[in-house]
Amino acid sequence: MQQNTRQQRFDLPRILFSLMFITIMIIACFWVVQPFILGFAWASMVVIATWPLMLKMQKLLWGKRVLAVTGMTLLLCLLFVMPISILVSTVMENTSAIVSWASGQEKLTPPRMEWLTSLPFVGDRLFSSWHSLLQSGGSGVFAKVQPYIGQTATWLLSQAAYIGRFLMHCGLMLIFSALLYYKGEAVAQGVRHFALRLGRERGDAAVILAAQSIRAVALGVVVTAIVQSVLGGIGLAISGIPYPTLLTVVMFLFCLAQLGPLLVLIPAIIWLYWSGDTTWATILLVWSCVVGTLDNVIRPMLIRMGADLPMLLILCGVIGGLLAFGMIGLFIGPVVLAVSYRLLSAWMKETPLPEIIADASPSPNDRPTRSQ
């Protein structure tokens, strides 16, 4: 009787068929929801990061959740849909010019830089040095550099070809964000309940830690990047730099990757001096100094709110997310790595650090001598 009971408990075919059925159901569910995964993940990150703002808006709107959800959805449209639509229209209008320049059909020729002669003391010397460089093969340097710049511009344009899919994910993000704002407490309770069932108290702590990491990336990385890129884009537009919208998007990518906006602003300043517009070049130079150092003011304030993340982690998340998921990966990549990093760090901290082990190799004085 006891042997039959054990055989019923450890019925291997039943266990295998159960696992196979569960696996098939998981794969089928993943297959069905696959088109919505990225949009839902993006919406979850946005809602988690902006949930305190939604609660404040709800208090201001007489405690009406519907009004708060409507206001937050309109705010998301203002932050995401309008800039993307402006970017798409700008790309469509200037695609032919950018492609012709990137392919090398329009040669990049250095200017004469005659305005250098107006500089006191060193102007004439700089002017003669510049023309000596051109006469000794400086034009060839420009000709060699342009193909690499052209390859980069062509790759960026090829990424813009996926703008339709990005717009679809953006629309899904708005829809899912509205639903999550409206039922946020119930969804959070369901996720925490599932985590408790899966890993008990440790699972619940992991969910809370993941939410803090998502908010940390949103505050410490995305907000800083948006502020710097918008201010830098305003400076580019006012100073008369061509394609300011495209350059603002590129500046936003550099800020997300923790490289800063100066990689775009410094070439723009050089171009203005190059073309002889020294007044606007000087103004943009001063403005760039302000924008370039703004993160030193914003980021310490956000670090106190839990945004202290390694720079290399964010850089890998931005680049890897862009290559893996396209433009939407700019937001998903850093969050995935940040959550994984925080969970791994918390798991490792559950065990104390190992003691420093001294070198057990014997010293020359401790070696045994051969008996005489």
Solvent accessible surface area in square Angstrom, and as a share of the most:
residue,aa,sasa,rsa
1,M,194,0.86
2,Q,123,0.55
3,Q,147,0.65
4,N,84,0.43
5,T,53,0.31
6,R,142,0.52
7,Q,126,0.56
8,Q,133,0.59
9,R,165,0.60
10,F,151,0.63
11,D,52,0.27
12,L,113,0.56
13,P,78,0.49
14,R,131,0.48
15,I,69,0.35
16,L,102,0.51
17,F,132,0.55
18,S,48,0.31
19,L,103,0.51
20,M,102,0.45
21,F,128,0.53
22,I,91,0.46
23,T,69,0.40
24,I,97,0.49
25,M,90,0.40
26,I,110,0.56
27,I,103,0.52
28,A,42,0.33
29,C,72,0.43
30,F,110,0.46
31,W,192,0.67
32,V,107,0.61
33,V,71,0.41
34,Q,99,0.44
35,P,71,0.45
36,F,90,0.37
37,I,61,0.31
38,L,40,0.20
39,G,0,0.00
40,F,92,0.38
41,A,28,0.22
42,W,2,0.01
43,A,0,0.00
44,S,27,0.17
45,M,23,0.10
46,V,15,0.09
47,V,11,0.06
48,I,48,0.24
49,A,17,0.13
50,T,33,0.19
51,W,46,0.16
52,P,55,0.34
53,L,81,0.40
54,M,0,0.00
55,L,65,0.33
56,K,130,0.55
57,M,44,0.20
58,Q,34,0.15
59,K,167,0.71
60,L,143,0.71
61,L,47,0.24
62,W,199,0.70
63,G,44,0.43
64,K,114,0.48
65,R,46,0.17
66,V,93,0.53
67,L,76,0.38
68,A,0,0.00
69,V,16,0.09
70,T,68,0.40
71,G,20,0.19
72,M,1,0.00
73,T,30,0.18
74,L,115,0.57
75,L,53,0.26
76,L,4,0.02
77,C,39,0.23
78,L,99,0.49
79,L,86,0.43
80,F,32,0.13
81,V,55,0.32
82,M,101,0.45
83,P,63,0.40
84,I,15,0.08
85,S,57,0.37
86,I,90,0.45
87,L,18,0.09
88,V,32,0.19
89,S,53,0.34
90,T,22,0.13
91,V,17,0.10
92,M,131,0.58
93,E,135,0.61
94,N,35,0.18
95,T,48,0.28
96,S,88,0.57
97,A,43,0.34
98,I,23,0.12
99,V,72,0.41
100,S,24,0.15
101,W,72,0.25
102,A,8,0.06
103,S,70,0.45
104,G,18,0.18
105,Q,139,0.62
106,E,95,0.43
107,K,153,0.65
108,L,52,0.26
109,T,98,0.57
110,P,26,0.17
111,P,31,0.20
112,R,146,0.53
113,M,32,0.14
114,E,100,0.45
115,W,48,0.17
116,L,15,0.08
117,T,68,0.39
118,S,90,0.58
119,L,67,0.33
120,P,95,0.60
121,F,209,0.87
122,V,78,0.45
123,G,0,0.00
124,D,103,0.53
125,R,183,0.67
126,L,80,0.40
127,F,47,0.20
128,S,58,0.38
129,S,62,0.40
130,W,46,0.16
131,H,31,0.14
132,S,66,0.42
133,L,92,0.46
134,L,34,0.17
135,Q,158,0.70
136,S,92,0.59
137,G,40,0.39
138,G,2,0.02
139,S,59,0.38
140,G,32,0.31
141,V,85,0.49
142,F,38,0.16
143,A,60,0.47
144,K,149,0.63
145,V,67,0.38
146,Q,7,0.03
147,P,70,0.44
148,Y,154,0.59
149,I,70,0.36
150,G,2,0.02
151,Q,121,0.54
152,T,80,0.46
153,A,18,0.14
154,T,74,0.43
155,W,98,0.34
156,L,63,0.31
157,L,31,0.16
158,S,51,0.33
159,Q,38,0.17
160,A,24,0.19
161,A,81,0.63
162,Y,112,0.43
163,I,21,0.11
164,G,45,0.44
165,R,118,0.43
166,F,13,0.06
167,L,75,0.37
168,M,95,0.42
169,H,12,0.05
170,C,4,0.02
171,G,30,0.29
172,L,29,0.14
173,M,0,0.00
174,L,24,0.12
175,I,103,0.52
176,F,41,0.17
177,S,1,0.01
178,A,27,0.21
179,L,105,0.52
180,L,16,0.08
181,Y,0,0.00
182,Y,103,0.39
183,K,112,0.47
184,G,11,0.11
185,E,93,0.42
186,A,63,0.49
187,V,59,0.34
188,A,52,0.40
189,Q,132,0.59
190,G,41,0.39
191,V,74,0.42
192,R,102,0.37
193,H,125,0.56
194,F,136,0.57
195,A,9,0.07
196,L,76,0.38
197,R,195,0.71
198,L,139,0.69
199,G,32,0.30
200,R,181,0.66
201,E,134,0.60
202,R,152,0.55
203,G,12,0.12
204,D,21,0.11
205,A,59,0.46
206,A,34,0.26
207,V,40,0.23
208,I,73,0.37
209,L,41,0.20
210,A,21,0.16
211,A,31,0.24
212,Q,99,0.44
213,S,0,0.00
214,I,19,0.10
215,R,80,0.29
216,A,1,0.01
217,V,2,0.01
218,A,20,0.15
219,L,34,0.17
220,G,4,0.04
221,V,10,0.06
222,V,27,0.16
223,V,58,0.33
224,T,2,0.01
225,A,1,0.01
226,I,61,0.31
227,V,48,0.28
228,Q,5,0.02
229,S,3,0.02
230,V,74,0.42
231,L,50,0.25
232,G,0,0.00
233,G,9,0.09
234,I,81,0.41
235,G,9,0.08
236,L,0,0.00
237,A,57,0.44
238,I,107,0.54
239,S,7,0.05
240,G,53,0.51
241,I,12,0.06
242,P,62,0.39
243,Y,77,0.29
244,P,43,0.27
245,T,35,0.21
246,L,32,0.16
247,L,51,0.25
248,T,31,0.18
249,V,41,0.24
250,V,34,0.20
251,M,0,0.00
252,F,32,0.13
253,L,32,0.16
254,F,60,0.25
255,C,6,0.04
256,L,0,0.00
257,A,7,0.06
258,Q,29,0.13
259,L,92,0.46
260,G,19,0.19
261,P,2,0.01
262,L,70,0.35
263,L,94,0.47
264,V,12,0.07
265,L,0,0.00
266,I,85,0.43
267,P,71,0.45
268,A,7,0.05
269,I,11,0.06
270,I,98,0.50
271,W,110,0.38
272,L,4,0.02
273,Y,54,0.20
274,W,57,0.20
275,S,67,0.43
276,G,34,0.33
277,D,52,0.27
278,T,50,0.29
279,T,91,0.53
280,W,92,0.32
281,A,0,0.00
282,T,63,0.37
283,I,86,0.44
284,L,2,0.01
285,L,76,0.38
286,V,92,0.53
287,W,86,0.30
288,S,3,0.02
289,C,76,0.45
290,V,76,0.44
291,V,0,0.00
292,G,16,0.15
293,T,74,0.43
294,L,39,0.19
295,D,26,0.13
296,N,100,0.51
297,V,95,0.54
298,I,30,0.15
299,R,61,0.22
300,P,57,0.36
301,M,113,0.50
302,L,18,0.09
303,I,71,0.36
304,R,192,0.70
305,M,122,0.54
306,G,33,0.32
307,A,11,0.08
308,D,98,0.51
309,L,24,0.12
310,P,51,0.32
311,M,123,0.55
312,L,123,0.61
313,L,30,0.15
314,I,3,0.01
315,L,46,0.23
316,C,64,0.38
317,G,2,0.02
318,V,6,0.03
319,I,88,0.44
320,G,36,0.35
321,G,3,0.03
322,L,28,0.14
323,L,124,0.62
324,A,73,0.57
325,F,82,0.34
326,G,11,0.10
327,M,37,0.17
328,I,3,0.01
329,G,0,0.00
330,L,7,0.04
331,F,28,0.12
332,I,7,0.04
333,G,7,0.06
334,P,2,0.01
335,V,10,0.06
336,V,74,0.43
337,L,64,0.32
338,A,0,0.00
339,V,25,0.14
340,S,59,0.38
341,Y,88,0.33
342,R,45,0.16
343,L,60,0.30
344,L,98,0.49
345,S,28,0.18
346,A,42,0.32
347,W,153,0.54
348,M,119,0.53
349,K,165,0.70
350,E,98,0.44
351,T,93,0.54
352,P,113,0.71
353,L,163,0.81
354,P,117,0.74
355,E,153,0.69
356,I,175,0.89
357,I,158,0.80
358,A,83,0.65
359,D,124,0.64
360,A,101,0.78
361,S,73,0.47
362,P,91,0.57
363,S,47,0.30
364,P,101,0.64
365,N,145,0.75
366,D,103,0.53
367,R,152,0.55
368,P,129,0.81
369,T,129,0.75
370,R,220,0.80
371,S,102,0.66
372,Q,219,0.97
